[in-house]
Amino acid sequence: MNAPAPTLPIRALIAPVTPLQQNCTIVWCVKTKKAAIIDPGGEVPRLMAALEEHGLTLEKIWITHGHLDHAGGTQAIKELTGVPIEGPHPDDQFWIDEIGTSGAKWGMPEARPFTPDRWLQDGDRVTLGETEFEVIHCPGHTPGHVVFFHREARFAQVGDVLFQGSIGRTDFPRGNFQDLIDAITGKLWPLGDDVKFVPGHGPMSSFGQERRTNPYVADDVLAAE
């Protein structure tokens, strides 16, 4: 279990899924126990069992970007539950369309493309129970990548934008290294060094820690360029 402090309005459970060990996160409103699954890459029965185990009611599916390991299980959950899919930004439509092909390549034949009920734009808000997350468009890894940020909890789900000690790859189609650096430094850093984040893979970190130690985007590294 990885969660913000219990006194805060949200909690979160991180469940690495698929052979690529992508961090799927279940977040929920503490008051209502309404939950969202962020980036359900696969292993849908396991995710549904986790909801039941914690007494949660699924309300939303949120997608940071259209890559297979983050979105391959989305359509299956939609068919099981009927809950709306929110995200990513429409510039990732072409990645969503490729999910079936990518699934066959990576040994995940159950992965299927889907149609979001709501595409997200920079500055949008998404609600969960009685709480709210901000949407931040952070292109670079993919052109339509978004981040979900809960201001009061100082908590962000950043997908493959930023990792502990690294950043997202930019060698995929329509990736852009400078866009990614600009998104991290111009959109994430101003949120505050105290913000803790769940990356798309690997352990949690904080923006402050990455500004001090990340070999790609630490303040002193960028200042030396």
Backbone bond lengths (Angstrom), bond angles and torsions (degrees), N, CA, C in turn:
res aa  C-N    CA-C-N  psi(-1)  N-CA   C-N-CA  omega(-1)  CA-C   N-CA-C  phi
1 M - - - 1.468 - - 1.519 109.22 -
2 N 1.310 116.20 127.91 1.458 122.36 172.72 1.518 106.32 -124.20
3 A 1.325 117.16 118.88 1.462 118.29 -173.85 1.513 110.89 -149.73
4 P 1.360 116.13 148.94 1.459 118.92 167.70 1.528 110.11 -61.81
5 A 1.301 116.85 168.00 1.464 121.76 -177.89 1.523 110.60 -56.07
6 P 1.350 117.54 142.00 1.468 120.99 -175.91 1.526 114.61 -59.44
7 T 1.342 117.36 -21.54 1.459 119.69 -179.47 1.533 112.12 -75.71
8 L 1.313 117.28 -11.51 1.451 121.15 -179.22 1.532 110.51 -82.37
9 P 1.332 116.75 163.90 1.474 119.51 -173.76 1.522 114.87 -75.26
10 I 1.332 118.13 -9.72 1.464 119.96 179.75 1.517 110.15 -129.78
11 R 1.323 114.13 158.95 1.452 121.58 168.39 1.514 107.91 -133.93
12 A 1.339 116.30 165.91 1.462 120.01 -176.25 1.516 110.74 -147.15
13 L 1.318 114.93 143.33 1.453 123.53 176.57 1.516 108.13 -124.33
14 I 1.321 117.35 126.02 1.460 121.74 -178.60 1.520 109.66 -100.43
15 A 1.335 115.91 128.29 1.458 121.48 -179.26 1.529 109.37 -129.10
16 P 1.337 119.33 99.61 1.466 120.10 175.86 1.535 110.23 -62.30
17 V 1.335 116.08 131.56 1.465 121.24 -176.40 1.529 110.23 -131.49
18 T 1.313 115.58 162.60 1.465 126.77 177.10 1.536 110.44 68.57
19 P 1.335 116.43 164.14 1.468 119.57 176.47 1.530 113.42 -58.46
20 L 1.327 116.70 -19.13 1.466 120.39 -179.80 1.527 112.27 -88.64
21 Q 1.338 117.38 1.28 1.472 123.04 175.59 1.524 111.97 50.85
22 Q 1.309 114.07 53.46 1.460 121.34 177.85 1.522 109.76 -82.34
23 N 1.330 116.37 138.22 1.461 121.30 -178.95 1.527 110.92 -78.46
24 C 1.322 116.06 93.58 1.454 120.22 167.49 1.528 107.75 -79.07
25 T 1.323 117.54 134.94 1.458 121.27 -177.37 1.519 110.71 -121.80
26 I 1.317 115.38 131.38 1.457 121.50 170.42 1.524 107.08 -99.82
27 V 1.317 117.07 117.45 1.465 121.33 177.19 1.518 107.91 -113.36
28 W 1.335 115.60 147.65 1.458 117.01 179.05 1.520 112.37 -146.46
29 C 1.330 113.51 153.37 1.456 123.28 173.60 1.522 107.70 -76.83
30 V 1.326 116.89 118.63 1.463 121.34 -175.82 1.529 111.29 -59.97
31 K 1.321 117.06 -38.41 1.457 120.80 -174.74 1.532 112.10 -69.25
32 T 1.336 117.35 -40.52 1.464 120.94 -173.71 1.519 113.62 -105.25
33 K 1.338 117.41 -16.36 1.472 123.39 -174.87 1.531 111.35 62.12
34 K 1.331 116.45 23.33 1.461 121.17 170.04 1.534 108.06 -81.52
35 A 1.350 115.83 135.00 1.461 120.39 -171.13 1.524 111.91 -123.55
36 A 1.335 114.37 156.90 1.463 121.97 168.61 1.522 107.77 -124.21
37 I 1.307 116.07 141.64 1.461 121.17 169.87 1.511 107.01 -98.02
38 I 1.330 115.99 120.63 1.464 121.23 179.07 1.528 108.59 -99.98
39 D 1.313 116.08 121.87 1.466 123.94 176.54 1.530 113.72 60.28
40 P 1.344 117.28 64.38 1.459 120.30 176.69 1.530 111.38 -78.10
41 G 1.308 115.92 87.00 1.459 120.02 -176.59 1.507 114.34 -69.85
42 G 1.326 117.27 -26.91 1.454 121.40 -177.94 1.512 110.38 172.99
43 E 1.338 115.89 -165.86 1.464 122.38 -179.48 1.531 110.82 53.78
44 V 1.314 115.21 47.78 1.464 121.37 -174.62 1.531 112.98 -58.05
45 P 1.342 120.24 -44.52 1.475 118.59 179.15 1.523 112.92 -57.21
46 R 1.316 116.78 -37.70 1.469 120.50 177.90 1.520 111.37 -64.36
47 L 1.314 117.32 -40.32 1.460 120.83 179.75 1.528 111.00 -67.68
48 M 1.316 116.29 -41.20 1.463 119.42 178.87 1.528 110.82 -65.48
49 A 1.334 116.97 -36.91 1.465 120.71 177.75 1.523 110.71 -65.55
50 A 1.338 117.49 -36.79 1.465 120.57 178.89 1.526 110.87 -64.89
51 L 1.320 117.27 -39.58 1.462 120.56 176.15 1.525 110.56 -58.91
52 E 1.326 115.52 -46.67 1.461 120.21 -178.73 1.525 111.29 -65.13
53 E 1.324 115.80 -41.71 1.469 120.39 -178.70 1.520 111.85 -59.33
54 H 1.324 116.91 -36.28 1.465 121.13 -177.64 1.529 112.90 -95.94
55 G 1.327 117.21 6.26 1.457 120.51 176.94 1.517 113.51 67.48
56 L 1.343 116.60 36.24 1.459 121.04 -174.50 1.519 111.20 -102.97
57 T 1.326 115.24 151.41 1.464 122.15 174.91 1.523 108.37 -110.16
58 L 1.322 117.05 118.45 1.461 120.23 -178.84 1.522 110.12 -69.76
59 E 1.335 115.60 128.17 1.466 121.60 -178.86 1.520 112.81 -115.58
60 K 1.347 117.66 -30.98 1.457 121.61 -174.43 1.525 110.16 -146.07
61 I 1.325 116.12 157.21 1.464 123.67 163.50 1.523 106.11 -117.26
62 W 1.322 117.09 124.63 1.464 121.58 179.11 1.522 109.57 -114.48
63 I 1.327 116.09 136.15 1.457 121.93 -176.36 1.534 109.75 -122.39
64 T 1.344 116.21 125.12 1.467 119.25 177.64 1.521 112.24 -77.95
65 H 1.344 116.44 -38.44 1.468 119.72 179.16 1.525 108.98 -161.68
66 G 1.331 115.57 169.68 1.445 120.46 -166.75 1.509 117.58 -89.16
67 H 1.325 119.26 11.73 1.461 119.76 -179.75 1.530 111.34 -69.76
68 L 1.314 114.91 149.41 1.459 123.63 -177.76 1.524 113.64 -48.53
69 D 1.324 117.11 -49.20 1.468 119.99 -172.85 1.526 112.26 -70.79
70 H 1.323 117.30 -14.32 1.461 121.42 177.82 1.521 113.15 -102.18
71 A 1.310 117.40 -16.81 1.466 118.86 -170.87 1.529 114.20 -136.74
72 G 1.329 118.64 3.36 1.455 121.32 -173.00 1.519 114.97 -64.68
73 G 1.334 117.75 -25.88 1.461 121.03 -179.67 1.513 114.34 -96.34
74 T 1.311 117.14 3.26 1.464 121.58 -173.52 1.527 112.57 -60.90
75 Q 1.330 116.69 -48.79 1.463 119.39 -176.51 1.525 111.18 -64.49
76 A 1.329 117.47 -37.54 1.464 120.11 179.25 1.530 111.09 -62.71
77 I 1.341 117.13 -42.08 1.469 120.21 179.16 1.523 110.24 -68.04
78 K 1.314 116.19 -38.67 1.469 120.24 177.09 1.527 110.47 -58.00
79 E 1.329 116.22 -44.65 1.460 119.85 -178.61 1.529 111.75 -69.10
80 L 1.327 117.21 -32.94 1.461 120.94 179.65 1.527 112.43 -72.47
81 T 1.325 116.55 -36.88 1.465 120.55 -167.16 1.523 114.52 -118.15
82 G 1.315 117.60 -26.58 1.459 121.01 -177.18 1.516 114.80 76.98
83 V 1.339 118.26 5.19 1.465 119.38 -177.46 1.526 110.36 -73.78
84 P 1.326 118.32 153.76 1.453 121.09 -177.45 1.527 113.11 -72.04
85 I 1.324 114.51 147.54 1.464 122.97 174.68 1.521 107.52 -99.73
86 E 1.340 116.66 124.87 1.463 121.45 178.86 1.528 109.06 -120.37
87 G 1.329 115.16 124.78 1.455 121.20 -179.23 1.516 110.66 96.04
88 P 1.326 114.62 166.14 1.459 128.19 -0.04 1.533 111.65 -84.24
89 H 1.318 116.67 -153.69 1.461 123.63 171.99 1.530 107.89 -70.94
90 P 1.335 118.61 146.12 1.471 120.53 -175.63 1.520 115.12 -59.42
91 D 1.315 119.43 -17.95 1.463 120.25 178.61 1.529 112.50 -66.61
92 D 1.334 118.11 -9.69 1.465 120.55 176.98 1.522 112.95 -97.82
93 Q 1.321 117.72 11.73 1.473 120.03 179.07 1.526 111.56 -54.41
94 F 1.336 117.45 -41.51 1.467 119.81 -176.01 1.516 111.92 -65.55
95 W 1.336 117.72 -30.40 1.461 120.21 175.96 1.528 110.81 -71.16
96 I 1.313 117.67 -41.04 1.465 121.04 178.07 1.529 110.10 -61.32
97 D 1.319 116.53 -40.43 1.463 120.71 179.68 1.525 111.98 -62.94
98 E 1.341 117.62 -23.55 1.470 122.41 -176.90 1.527 112.88 -90.96
99 I 1.332 118.61 -1.12 1.466 120.24 -172.17 1.528 112.21 -59.68
100 G 1.324 118.45 -41.67 1.456 120.25 179.98 1.514 112.21 -61.92
101 T 1.318 116.80 -45.05 1.468 121.76 178.42 1.523 111.07 -63.77
102 S 1.331 115.56 -44.05 1.468 119.84 179.42 1.521 111.17 -65.11
103 G 1.340 116.97 -37.60 1.457 120.62 179.30 1.509 112.20 -62.04
104 A 1.321 117.12 -41.85 1.463 120.73 177.45 1.525 110.62 -62.81
105 K 1.313 116.70 -38.76 1.464 121.21 -179.35 1.522 111.72 -67.14
106 W 1.329 117.28 -38.44 1.464 121.74 -174.71 1.526 113.58 -97.90
107 G 1.324 116.97 12.57 1.450 119.58 177.08 1.517 114.32 73.50
108 M 1.344 116.52 28.88 1.461 121.64 177.58 1.527 108.49 -124.79
109 P 1.338 116.94 68.92 1.469 120.05 -173.26 1.519 113.88 -65.69
110 E 1.346 117.05 -16.39 1.459 119.50 179.60 1.532 112.70 -76.76
111 A 1.324 117.26 -13.15 1.469 121.24 -178.73 1.531 110.23 -70.19
112 R 1.338 115.26 134.67 1.458 120.15 -178.05 1.519 111.07 -138.25
113 P 1.331 116.78 151.95 1.467 119.34 174.06 1.525 110.75 -68.98
114 F 1.313 116.51 169.84 1.458 122.46 -176.69 1.523 109.10 -153.88
115 T 1.304 116.00 170.71 1.461 121.90 175.37 1.521 108.57 -118.86
116 P 1.325 119.29 116.10 1.464 120.25 177.75 1.525 111.38 -60.14
117 D 1.324 115.23 144.00 1.460 120.16 172.38 1.521 110.90 -75.55
118 R 1.316 115.38 -24.14 1.465 120.48 179.08 1.527 109.28 -147.84
119 W 1.310 115.69 115.80 1.467 119.71 169.66 1.521 108.17 -75.41
120 L 1.321 116.74 148.71 1.461 120.67 -176.53 1.518 111.56 -112.02
121 Q 1.327 114.60 146.93 1.461 123.07 177.97 1.528 109.23 -122.16
122 D 1.322 116.13 160.20 1.459 121.02 175.94 1.525 109.96 -57.19
123 G 1.331 115.89 130.06 1.459 120.29 179.51 1.513 115.09 93.60
124 D 1.337 117.40 -7.01 1.462 119.67 176.53 1.529 110.53 -66.90
125 R 1.324 115.90 164.25 1.467 123.14 172.91 1.522 107.97 -122.57
126 V 1.322 115.64 143.39 1.460 120.73 173.53 1.518 107.51 -123.60
127 T 1.321 116.22 137.81 1.455 120.67 -176.19 1.525 110.36 -103.40
128 L 1.323 114.51 153.62 1.455 122.21 178.24 1.520 107.06 -146.91
129 G 1.346 116.86 110.73 1.458 118.66 -174.20 1.518 109.74 57.91
130 E 1.333 116.43 -120.37 1.459 121.03 179.48 1.526 112.38 -107.28
131 T 1.327 116.77 19.17 1.453 119.87 179.83 1.523 110.01 -125.19
132 E 1.331 116.70 174.16 1.460 121.27 -169.36 1.528 110.59 -144.24
133 F 1.328 115.83 141.81 1.467 122.88 174.21 1.519 109.35 -116.11
134 E 1.323 115.72 148.29 1.460 121.52 174.17 1.531 109.38 -92.99
135 V 1.322 115.96 147.38 1.459 122.58 179.05 1.523 108.68 -107.27
136 I 1.337 115.35 128.71 1.461 121.33 -179.51 1.521 108.39 -124.32
137 H 1.319 117.20 119.13 1.466 121.66 178.51 1.528 108.79 -77.46
138 C 1.338 116.34 119.91 1.473 121.75 -176.45 1.521 109.73 -129.29
139 P 1.328 118.27 78.07 1.467 120.15 -178.88 1.519 112.24 -72.18
140 G 1.327 114.74 167.01 1.467 121.10 177.90 1.512 110.54 137.13
141 H 1.339 116.83 -59.17 1.469 120.01 173.31 1.521 108.89 -68.61
142 T 1.313 116.29 -49.90 1.466 123.47 165.40 1.524 106.56 -132.35
143 P 1.322 117.45 158.52 1.471 118.34 -176.03 1.520 113.89 -70.46
144 G 1.341 117.74 -23.47 1.453 120.15 -176.70 1.511 114.67 -109.52
145 H 1.309 117.83 21.57 1.470 122.44 -177.45 1.530 110.48 -67.65
146 V 1.349 115.56 136.02 1.459 120.51 174.25 1.525 110.05 -125.62
147 V 1.326 115.12 157.86 1.462 124.09 176.59 1.527 107.48 -117.37
148 F 1.330 116.08 141.53 1.463 122.08 176.05 1.525 108.98 -105.62
149 F 1.345 116.41 125.23 1.463 121.49 -172.53 1.520 110.50 -128.31
150 H 1.336 116.43 127.25 1.462 121.93 174.57 1.520 107.48 -105.65
151 R 1.309 116.03 108.83 1.473 120.60 -170.21 1.521 112.05 -66.00
152 E 1.327 117.70 -45.18 1.460 119.84 -176.97 1.520 112.15 -65.66
153 A 1.332 116.78 -39.54 1.463 120.68 -178.72 1.523 112.32 -81.03
154 R 1.347 117.79 -9.25 1.478 121.88 -177.37 1.521 109.65 56.19
155 F 1.342 115.02 50.47 1.463 122.64 -170.69 1.518 109.25 -135.46
156 A 1.328 116.97 134.70 1.460 121.22 178.83 1.520 110.97 -136.64
157 Q 1.306 115.54 143.85 1.462 122.37 169.37 1.516 105.89 -107.52
158 V 1.341 116.64 111.66 1.462 120.16 -169.07 1.519 114.12 -106.40
159 G 1.351 117.80 2.36 1.460 118.52 -179.98 1.517 111.43 55.80
160 D 1.333 115.95 -135.15 1.468 120.18 -176.65 1.530 112.98 -100.15
161 V 1.330 117.17 24.92 1.463 120.33 175.06 1.529 110.19 -73.86
162 L 1.330 116.41 -46.57 1.463 122.27 -170.35 1.524 109.08 -143.36
163 F 1.344 115.46 141.86 1.464 121.75 176.83 1.520 109.46 -129.04
164 Q 1.321 116.08 167.55 1.459 118.89 170.15 1.526 107.57 -64.61
165 G 1.332 115.78 111.29 1.463 121.27 177.22 1.509 116.29 80.47
166 S 1.326 118.75 9.18 1.461 120.05 -178.91 1.522 110.19 -157.72
167 I 1.329 115.45 -178.13 1.458 122.59 175.74 1.525 108.18 -135.27
168 G 1.330 116.90 170.26 1.454 120.88 -179.22 1.522 112.47 -68.83
169 R 1.319 114.65 152.60 1.463 120.36 174.89 1.524 110.23 -65.77
170 T 1.315 115.49 147.87 1.471 119.26 178.35 1.524 111.71 -126.00
171 D 1.346 116.71 15.96 1.465 120.31 -178.48 1.524 112.80 -94.90
172 F 1.335 117.35 6.68 1.460 120.80 174.37 1.530 109.79 -80.40
173 P 1.353 117.34 164.45 1.469 119.27 175.90 1.532 111.95 -53.45
174 R 1.310 114.65 131.23 1.464 124.81 179.24 1.536 112.94 65.01
175 G 1.325 116.95 17.33 1.459 120.03 168.97 1.519 109.87 -77.28
176 N 1.330 116.66 157.02 1.459 119.68 -178.21 1.524 108.85 -153.50
177 F 1.322 115.68 115.43 1.469 121.23 -175.41 1.520 111.72 -60.90
178 Q 1.324 117.76 -47.23 1.465 119.50 -177.05 1.520 111.75 -66.77
179 D 1.339 116.78 -36.55 1.467 119.24 175.46 1.518 110.77 -59.77
180 L 1.334 116.33 -40.14 1.463 120.15 -178.99 1.526 110.93 -66.68
181 I 1.321 117.24 -46.28 1.467 120.34 178.76 1.526 110.46 -61.05
182 D 1.323 116.66 -42.61 1.468 120.74 179.87 1.523 111.04 -63.98
183 A 1.342 116.97 -38.34 1.463 120.09 180.00 1.522 110.91 -66.97
184 I 1.322 116.61 -42.64 1.465 120.31 -179.23 1.517 110.90 -64.97
185 T 1.323 116.24 -50.32 1.465 119.58 -174.38 1.521 112.63 -78.80
186 G 1.336 116.90 -31.44 1.456 119.96 -175.55 1.520 114.92 -92.57
187 K 1.345 116.62 -23.39 1.463 119.37 -176.68 1.526 113.47 -115.59
188 L 1.333 117.42 -35.03 1.469 119.62 -178.01 1.519 112.36 -89.17
189 W 1.313 117.97 -48.24 1.473 119.41 -177.68 1.521 113.12 -55.35
190 P 1.339 119.97 -40.86 1.473 118.77 -179.48 1.532 114.30 -64.13
191 L 1.316 117.94 -14.03 1.463 119.87 178.50 1.520 112.33 -70.00
192 G 1.336 116.97 -21.84 1.457 120.28 175.26 1.519 113.56 124.57
193 D 1.339 116.17 140.81 1.461 121.37 179.92 1.523 112.74 -63.77
194 D 1.322 117.32 -22.26 1.468 120.75 -176.34 1.519 113.38 -81.94
195 V 1.325 117.63 -5.27 1.465 119.89 -178.39 1.523 109.58 -70.89
196 K 1.326 116.18 124.44 1.462 121.75 173.90 1.521 108.25 -92.48
197 F 1.338 115.92 143.44 1.454 118.12 -176.35 1.524 111.91 -134.28
198 V 1.340 113.20 148.78 1.457 122.02 170.96 1.525 106.95 -97.44
199 P 1.328 118.18 117.95 1.459 120.14 176.22 1.521 110.99 -84.00
200 G 1.312 116.03 173.32 1.450 119.89 179.06 1.517 113.56 -68.08
201 H 1.324 117.01 -24.21 1.457 122.29 179.16 1.528 107.73 -148.35
202 G 1.315 116.68 145.61 1.455 119.95 174.36 1.515 113.85 86.55
203 P 1.350 115.96 -172.87 1.461 120.77 -172.64 1.520 113.89 -75.91
204 M 1.333 115.26 159.62 1.456 121.49 174.15 1.526 110.34 -65.89
205 S 1.320 115.11 160.13 1.459 121.84 175.43 1.528 106.71 -151.62
206 S 1.317 115.79 -168.59 1.464 121.35 175.08 1.526 108.48 -131.18
207 F 1.318 115.22 156.83 1.467 118.31 178.05 1.526 110.55 -61.38
208 G 1.322 116.99 -37.24 1.455 119.66 179.28 1.517 112.53 -62.76
209 Q 1.324 116.45 -42.52 1.464 119.51 178.81 1.527 110.97 -62.35
210 E 1.334 116.33 -41.78 1.462 118.96 -179.28 1.525 111.48 -70.21
211 R 1.307 117.92 -32.14 1.470 119.57 176.35 1.524 111.51 -67.25
212 R 1.323 115.89 -24.46 1.466 119.70 178.69 1.522 113.22 -88.95
213 T 1.341 117.47 -35.43 1.466 119.38 -165.59 1.520 115.96 -125.32
214 N 1.313 119.59 -13.27 1.463 120.41 -174.66 1.531 110.41 -70.46
215 P 1.334 118.68 123.23 1.467 120.22 -174.99 1.523 114.47 -68.01
216 Y 1.324 118.10 -9.38 1.456 121.80 179.21 1.519 113.84 -101.60
217 V 1.330 116.86 -34.92 1.464 119.17 -171.71 1.530 113.56 -132.60
218 A 1.319 117.91 11.67 1.473 118.58 174.85 1.521 109.37 -60.67
219 D 1.312 116.43 149.76 1.458 121.47 -176.96 1.529 112.01 -55.34
220 D 1.341 116.53 -44.28 1.463 118.12 -176.76 1.521 112.38 -71.96
221 V 1.333 116.83 -29.28 1.454 120.53 176.78 1.528 110.83 -66.52
222 L 1.326 116.05 -46.75 1.461 119.77 -179.59 1.528 111.87 -69.07
223 A 1.322 115.99 -33.92 1.472 119.42 179.23 1.505 112.39 -66.49
224 A 1.343 116.25 -27.06 1.473 120.80 -177.88 1.521 112.54 -81.98
225 E 1.314 117.03 -11.53 1.479 119.24 -177.14 1.518 112.31 -79.41
